[in-house]
């Protein structure tokens, strides 16, 4: 009696009779298995971080695990975000801003969201130098007007705007308003540009879905262009005192810090450095805010993002384009938010409103409002906070008449005031008009090769000019010129370089858009050259 065990040949015969065995397919499976093992081994050896598996060895399930109907609402929302991004992204731009920075102040006075772009420790001393930072903006007219934040372009000596299709153009500042952090710049192009559609920021509701678009930045070497993030409106009417603190740090504007208007929309959509100036849009593709700030202890997003309401920004934009500055309306009072004790003291129906603390005799409200009046409504619309009242007034114009509802002696009373104009125009922020050296535009800094420097870096002859530094984010850095720091710069185009003055003269002769050829020599005699387009 047999053991019951069958030979391989007997098993093969049985499988063939059942149509289960094909010698050609068997060989194919073996080859596939060997190929798979080879690929996996090679991938692991190369550190690729993934593996490849043959379909013949491991069937892949491709059928949905959840019925489509069960997740249709989520899929519809996903499609909405996709369509929204496709529609609005073409009108979003990246802004590259060059400015002169005082070394002693770079780490201290700079807004937190920009500090990383300059890579300067706090308190560092040294000569002023040119530096580059980035931000976002969006196109508001087909002829090239762009809305952004003031802090993106403030003190800029040179601006460049990058489009999603990778083209870039020089830009000029049309007007800036440090009191709302709004600015308008313009590019000149011979085509109609895509534009953003404006929504109504007064109509957005807490809990409403929004999308934030911009260029998160993180430095010139890791630009994350045109990133889209989604979230909801977390709150409205946030007064953070960010602008007031910045203005108080500027000697020219410190006395006017109370005129800063902060009525931010808060969101949990991810906003990071470089998103500043980008649009916050609703699900209909309409911009309802300008991404402007984050509340953070680390310098990056921690769940609290803030945007300027577009109704306020639009009013500022219109004045900047028409006049070059903002005609700011004012009531002419010193005010504070109502707290619970005030509500009880003045007989208010709820803890809401704006307390009048003083009425200067040179303002529009003199002889109309009184100290300890509580403003609870403007033109019939309730106002609960100082920031809300300031933003509503800012959307109007000097000379407009407004109706205020105030509580006085425990009773509501309606009063009419004609708005005056705030004294801000004499100190309106403007772009510095000092000429920018061509070397700064290119992004290189040179110095004479002195005996001390030559001894430090190994040159036998202390003559000529060395490349001392290449600015982060500059066109020179993007062309790899930073790799020649410490090399002699011996020629620019056809001009021999012997002194730093020769560098400036040679580069000043190159027009924007032209190619400049930089020739370098290392201490061992090795020579290299780089061609760079002058911005």
DONU-814037 format. One record per residue (C-alpha): residue in one letter; x, y, z. Coordinates in steps of 0.25 Angstrom, whole numbers, padded with zeros to 4 digits, always signed. Example, Ala and Ser with C-alpha at 12.3 -4.5 7.8 and 13.67 -1.06 7.14 Angstrom:
// DONU-814037
A+0049-0018+0031/S+0055-0004+0029/
//
This chain:
// DONU-814037
X+0000+0000+0000/X+0005+0014-0004/X+0008+0025+0005/X-0002+0034-0001/X+0008+0044-0005/X+0009+0048-0020/X+0021+0052-0028/X+0022+0065-0034/X+0020+0059-0048/X+0007+0053-0043/X+0002+0066-0037/X+0006+0073-0050/X-0002+0063-0058/X-0014+0065-0049/X-0013+0080-0051/X-0012+0079-0066/X-0024+0071-0067/X-0032+0081-0058/X-0027+0093-0067/X-0019+0098-0055/X-0005+0097-0060/X+0002+0104-0071/X+0017+0102-0072/X+0019+0116-0079/X+0011+0123-0069/X+0019+0115-0058/X+0031+0120-0064/X+0026+0134-0065/X+0022+0134-0050/X+0036+0130-0046/X+0042+0141-0055/X+0032+0151-0049/X+0036+0146-0035/X+0051+0147-0038/X+0049+0161-0044/X+0041+0166-0032/X+0052+0161-0022/X+0062+0168-0031/X+0055+0181-0031/X+0052+0181-0016/X+0066+0178-0013/X+0072+0188-0022/X+0062+0199-0017/X+0066+0196-0003/X+0080+0196-0006/X+0078+0210-0013/X+0070+0215-0001/X+0058+0218-0009/X+0048+0216+0002/X+0038+0208-0006/X+0036+0194-0012/X+0031+0188-0024/X+0022+0176-0025/X+0017+0168-0037/X+0003+0168-0040/X+0004+0153-0043/X+0009+0150-0029/X+0000+0160-0021/X-0014+0163-0027/X-0018+0177-0023/X-0032+0180-0019/X-0037+0192-0027/X-0052+0192-0023/X-0057+0203-0014/X-0058+0198+0000/X-0070+0208+0004/X-0082+0211-0005/X-0081+0224-0012/X-0095+0228-0007/X-0090+0227+0007/X-0079+0237+0005/X-0085+0246-0006/X-0086+0259+0002/X-0071+0258+0005/X-0068+0255-0009/X-0076+0267-0014/X-0068+0276-0004/X-0055+0270-0009/X-0060+0273-0023/X-0063+0287-0019/X-0050+0290-0013/X-0043+0284-0026/X-0052+0293-0035/X-0049+0305-0026/X-0034+0304-0026/X-0034+0302-0042/X-0043+0315-0043/X-0035+0324-0034/X-0021+0320-0034/X-0017+0327-0047/X-0020+0340-0041/X-0011+0338-0029/X+0004+0343-0030/X+0017+0342-0022/X+0023+0355-0018/X+0038+0356-0016/X+0043+0368-0009/X+0057+0374-0007/X+0060+0384+0004/X+0071+0390+0011/X+0072+0385+0025/X+0080+0390+0037/X+0088+0379+0043/X+0086+0384+0057/X+0071+0384+0056/X+0068+0372+0046/X+0065+0362+0057/X+0058+0371+0067/X+0048+0380+0059/X+0045+0371+0048/X+0031+0364+0048/X+0032+0350+0053/X+0027+0344+0040/X+0039+0350+0032/X+0050+0348+0042/X+0054+0335+0036/X+0056+0341+0022/X+0068+0349+0027/X+0075+0338+0035/X+0080+0349+0045/X+0082+0346+0060/X+0076+0356+0069/X+0085+0368+0073/X+0095+0365+0061/X+0103+0378+0058/X+0109+0382+0045/X+0107+0390+0032/X+0093+0391+0026/X+0091+0381+0015/X+0081+0377+0004/X+0072+0365+0007/X+0060+0358+0000/X+0047+0354+0006/X+0034+0348+0000/X+0020+0348+0001/X+0007+0347-0007/X-0003+0355-0014/X-0015+0354-0024/X-0019+0361-0037/X-0031+0371-0036/X-0031+0377-0049/X-0028+0372-0063/X-0018+0383-0065/X-0009+0378-0054/X-0013+0384-0041/X-0010+0374-0029/X-0015+0374-0015/X-0005+0370-0004/X-0001+0373+0010/X+0007+0386+0014/X+0017+0378+0022/X+0020+0369+0009/X+0025+0382+0001/X+0029+0392+0012/X+0042+0399+0010/X+0044+0391-0003/X+0054+0396-0013/X+0051+0386-0023/X+0039+0377-0025/X+0037+0365-0034/X+0024+0357-0037/X+0023+0343-0040/X+0011+0337-0048/X+0007+0322-0046/X+0012+0320-0060/X+0026+0323-0056/X+0027+0336-0063/X+0031+0348-0054/X+0030+0363-0056/X+0036+0376-0049/X+0025+0383-0040/X+0023+0397-0035/X+0016+0401-0022/X+0004+0409-0024/X+0001+0412-0010/X+0002+0406+0004/X-0006+0408+0017/X+0001+0403+0030/X-0011+0406+0038/X-0019+0394+0032/X-0007+0386+0026/X-0012+0388+0012/X-0004+0391-0001/X-0006+0392-0016/X+0005+0389-0026/X+0004+0388-0041/X+0011+0381-0052/X+0011+0385-0067/X+0007+0374-0076/X+0002+0374-0091/X-0009+0364-0088/X-0022+0363-0080/X-0019+0356-0067/X-0028+0347-0059/X-0035+0354-0047/X-0041+0350-0033/X-0055+0353-0031/X-0059+0361-0018/X-0069+0355-0008/X-0075+0362+0004/X-0067+0360+0017/X-0079+0365+0025/X-0087+0353+0021/X-0077+0342+0025/X-0082+0333+0036/X-0074+0326+0047/X-0073+0312+0043/X-0073+0315+0028/X-0063+0307+0019/X-0052+0316+0013/X-0039+0313+0005/X-0026+0321+0008/X-0017+0322-0004/X-0002+0327-0004/X+0012+0324-0005/X+0017+0318+0008/X+0032+0321+0005/X+0041+0315+0016/X+0053+0322+0009/X+0058+0323-0006/X+0063+0308-0006/X+0049+0302-0003/X+0038+0311-0009/X+0025+0304-0008/X+0018+0312-0019/X+0003+0314-0019/X-0002+0305-0008/X-0016+0303-0005/X-0021+0300+0009/X-0036+0299+0015/X-0042+0302+0028/X-0054+0309+0034/X-0057+0323+0039/X-0053+0322+0054/X-0057+0336+0059/X-0059+0350+0054/X-0055+0364+0059/X-0042+0360+0065/X-0034+0372+0070/X-0020+0367+0072/X-0012+0380+0074/X-0002+0375+0064/X-0002+0387+0056/X-0002+0396+0068/X+0011+0390+0073/X+0017+0391+0060/X+0014+0406+0058/X+0018+0409+0072/X+0032+0403+0068/X+0033+0414+0057/X+0037+0427+0062/X+0029+0434+0050/X+0016+0427+0053/X+0016+0424+0068/X+0007+0436+0071/X-0003+0431+0061/X-0003+0416+0066/X-0017+0418+0071/X-0022+0419+0057/X-0018+0405+0053/X-0031+0397+0050/X-0031+0382+0053/X-0044+0375+0051/X-0038+0361+0047/X-0045+0349+0042/X-0040+0337+0049/X-0038+0323+0042/X-0032+0310+0045/X-0028+0308+0030/X-0013+0307+0030/X-0005+0320+0028/X+0010+0320+0029/X+0021+0331+0026/X+0019+0335+0012/X+0004+0333+0011/X+0003+0348+0015/X-0004+0356+0005/X-0011+0344-0002/X-0026+0342-0003/X-0036+0336+0006/X-0048+0331-0002/X-0062+0326+0000/X-0067+0313-0007/X-0072+0322-0018/X-0058+0326-0021/X-0060+0340-0016/X-0049+0347-0008/X-0054+0350+0006/X-0041+0354+0013/X-0026+0356+0011/X-0017+0346+0019/X-0009+0354+0028/X-0004+0349+0042/X-0003+0337+0051/X-0003+0335+0066/X+0009+0326+0069/X+0020+0323+0079/X+0028+0316+0069/X+0028+0325+0057/X+0020+0316+0049/X+0005+0312+0049/X-0001+0307+0061/X-0016+0307+0058/X-0019+0322+0058/X-0019+0330+0045/X-0024+0344+0042/X-0029+0351+0030/X-0033+0366+0027/X-0047+0366+0023/X-0048+0369+0008/X-0059+0380+0010/X-0049+0388+0018/X-0037+0385+0009/X-0046+0388-0004/X-0049+0402+0002/X-0034+0405+0005/X-0030+0399-0009/X-0039+0409-0016/X-0033+0421-0009/X-0019+0416-0011/X-0021+0415-0026/X-0029+0428-0028/X-0021+0437-0018/X-0008+0429-0015/X-0012+0430+0000/X-0024+0427+0009/X-0034+0438+0012/X-0038+0432+0026/X-0051+0436+0032/X-0052+0438+0047/X-0062+0441+0058/X-0052+0448+0067/X-0053+0441+0080/X-0045+0432+0090/X-0052+0419+0092/X-0051+0405+0099/X-0058+0392+0099/X-0070+0390+0109/X-0067+0380+0120/X-0077+0374+0130/X-0075+0385+0140/X-0078+0396+0130/X-0091+0389+0125/X-0096+0388+0139/X-0092+0403+0142/X-0098+0409+0130/X-0111+0400+0130/X-0108+0393+0117/X-0117+0381+0112/X-0104+0373+0110/X-0089+0373+0111/X-0087+0379+0097/X-0083+0393+0091/X-0072+0403+0091/X-0070+0413+0103/X-0066+0427+0100/X-0055+0432+0109/X-0052+0445+0103/X-0057+0455+0093/X-0046+0464+0088/X-0051+0478+0084/X-0044+0478+0070/X-0052+0466+0065/X-0066+0463+0058/X-0072+0457+0071/X-0070+0470+0079/X-0083+0475+0085/X-0090+0462+0079/X-0084+0451+0088/X-0081+0452+0103/X-0072+0444+0112/X-0078+0431+0117/X-0087+0430+0105/X-0088+0415+0100/X-0088+0414+0085/X-0097+0401+0082/X-0100+0403+0067/X-0096+0410+0054/X-0106+0412+0044/X-0115+0403+0051/X-0105+0391+0051/X-0100+0386+0065/X-0086+0389+0068/X-0080+0381+0080/X-0065+0384+0080/X-0056+0396+0077/X-0050+0388+0065/X-0063+0386+0059/X-0067+0401+0060/X-0054+0405+0054/X-0055+0396+0043/X-0069+0400+0040/X-0065+0415+0040/X-0053+0412+0031/X-0062+0406+0020/X-0068+0420+0019/X-0062+0433+0014/X-0059+0447+0020/X-0071+0456+0019/X-0081+0444+0020/X-0092+0445+0031/X-0094+0434+0040/X-0105+0430+0050/X-0100+0426+0064/X-0109+0419+0074/X-0103+0422+0088/X-0107+0419+0102/X-0107+0431+0111/X-0113+0432+0125/X-0118+0418+0123/X-0126+0421+0111/X-0123+0419+0096/X-0122+0431+0088/X-0120+0433+0073/X-0109+0444+0068/X-0104+0448+0055/X-0090+0452+0052/X-0083+0456+0039/X-0069+0449+0038/X-0056+0457+0038/X-0043+0453+0032/X-0032+0447+0040/X-0018+0454+0039/X-0010+0442+0033/X-0007+0447+0019/X+0006+0454+0023/X+0012+0441+0028/X+0007+0431+0018/X+0016+0420+0015/X+0024+0422+0002/X+0034+0413-0005/X+0048+0418-0003/X+0053+0426-0016/X+0068+0424-0014/X+0074+0417-0026/X+0078+0402-0024/X+0092+0398-0029/X+0092+0388-0040/X+0101+0379-0031/X+0089+0379-0020/X+0079+0375-0031/X+0088+0364-0035/X+0090+0360-0021/X+0105+0359-0019/X+0114+0367-0010/X+0129+0368-0012/X+0141+0374-0005/X+0156+0376-0008/X+0165+0365-0005/X+0174+0371+0006/X+0186+0364+0012/X+0178+0360+0024/X+0167+0353+0016/X+0177+0347+0007/X+0184+0341+0018/X+0171+0335+0024/X+0166+0329+0011/X+0180+0325+0005/X+0183+0334-0006/X+0197+0338-0008/X+0195+0351-0015/X+0186+0361-0008/X+0181+0367-0020/X+0168+0368-0027/X+0153+0366-0022/X+0147+0354-0016/X+0132+0350-0015/X+0128+0352-0001/X+0114+0348+0000/X+0102+0345-0009/X+0088+0349-0004/X+0078+0338+0000/X+0067+0338-0011/X+0074+0346-0021/X+0076+0343-0036/X+0091+0341-0033/X+0087+0330-0023/X+0077+0323-0032/X+0088+0322-0043/X+0098+0316-0033/X+0107+0328-0031/X+0108+0325-0016/X+0117+0313-0019/X+0128+0323-0022/X+0128+0331-0009/X+0143+0333-0006/X+0147+0333-0020/X+0153+0345-0028/X+0143+0352-0037/X+0153+0354-0049/X+0144+0359-0060/X+0130+0363-0063/X+0126+0362-0078/X+0138+0368-0085/X+0143+0377-0073/X+0155+0373-0064/X+0152+0374-0049/X+0163+0380-0040/X+0155+0388-0030/X+0141+0387-0024/X+0137+0400-0032/X+0140+0392-0045/X+0129+0383-0041/X+0119+0394-0039/X+0123+0401-0052/X+0122+0388-0060/X+0109+0384-0054/X+0102+0398-0055/X+0105+0397-0070/X+0096+0384-0071/X+0081+0387-0074/X+0070+0379-0068/X+0067+0367-0075/X+0081+0366-0081/X+0091+0354-0078/X+0103+0357-0070/X+0115+0348-0070/X+0123+0346-0057/X+0137+0340-0057/X+0143+0335-0044/X+0157+0329-0041/X+0160+0320-0029/X+0173+0321-0021/X+0179+0309-0029/X+0177+0316-0042/X+0164+0309-0046/X+0154+0318-0053/X+0139+0317-0055/X+0128+0326-0061/X+0113+0328-0059/X+0103+0335-0068/X+0092+0342-0060/X+0080+0350-0065/X+0080+0364-0059/X+0067+0367-0052/
//
